[in-house]
Amino acid sequence: MNQQTPPPALPAPSGTSPAAINGIISSAENLTEIIQQETACLRAADSNGFKDLHAQKEDFAHRYEAQFQKLIANKEELKALAPEDLARLTQARKKMTDASIENFAAMERTKKSLNRLSERIMKLVRNQSQHNTNLYSASGALYSSQGSAQSIGIGEDA
């Protein structure tokens, strides 16, 4: 049985060195982790934890975007990626996309919850204000919802 040895791998083009690919994948993994932590904070209604992650998320997102834009800027270099590197990059990007979709859904649920809470508060305020309506007469006398004049503590003849 004659085994043929595969030809030596061609070196990656300058912009797509293994270190560059590993950097993009690392940034994608870090961003995915932050997104998953943010989603967990949203589910737990941990607004402080959510806010604390914002700066990290922004940093990782900018880093990932810059690295990815550099990679796709040169189509020839992108085509020259080793199949294993392309598969790893695709997998990291898919995990990040899935985490982002889950994060967006959690944000939408949080938004709906906050809207319902706001509506309940406004309804309570409206109901309370209808029961405690105070009006001023033309002479400045303060009338309550029961219709009797109330003193407001200043010269009412003025």
Secondary structure as UniProt FT lines:
FT   HELIX           14..16
FT   HELIX           18..43
FT   TURN            44..45
FT   HELIX           47..73
FT   HELIX           75..79
FT   HELIX           83..131
FT   STRAND          135..136
FT   TURN            138..139
FT   STRAND          142..143
FT   TURN            145..146
FT   STRAND          149..150
FT   TURN            156..157
//
